[in-house]
Amino acid sequence: MPRGITDRVSDRLNQVFWYIKNEICATTKQLIDAFGLTHSQVFYTLQMLRDKGLIEEHVIGKLSIWCIAGHVLNDVYVCDTLISVADLEHALCRVLENARGHKVTVRSSRIADTIAGHVHIKPRSPLLLSYIQDMLSIMLSNVKKMTFRDYQGIKFYVVDTCSICVHYDECPACETLRKKLNC
């Protein structure tokens, strides 16, 4: 076994890094297909890039998505379609429309399905789910909530309805909920 990084491994590191940099995010499977490498070779390369701080790993269930380090979590392109923070807020408002009491469950998959119906993209693409999961943790950071994981290990939130409506004044569902729940 070589003691240092060989030229072949160094070339592979550069190729994989530039691929991820151009795509912003990629799954392990995409990299295996793009370079014709084994899972072990790609995973070793990704771990080295992650350890150097060049990329970050997002895990959704059993799927790993590798993104360029420090990419801005605001608007994102999925399948050449712009997904904005406003789209997320609209989808969150749709979830609040179905709230019946002081608690509502917010799942990234439900938000993804709502956005997909609105902007006509594949509903559960890994990039979209990763983006939504990251954005939900930011959007709900100042809200009273409990965080859980489902049987696949995917994070979801049980949110206090009144607490979330304080932050989203323009949501028509919140206006209705404020009157109904006296908050």
Summary of the structure (lengths in Angstrom):
residues: 183
radius of gyration: 19.5
end to end distance: 65.1
largest distance: 68.8
contacts: 527
relative contact order: 0.12
helix: 51%
strand: 20%
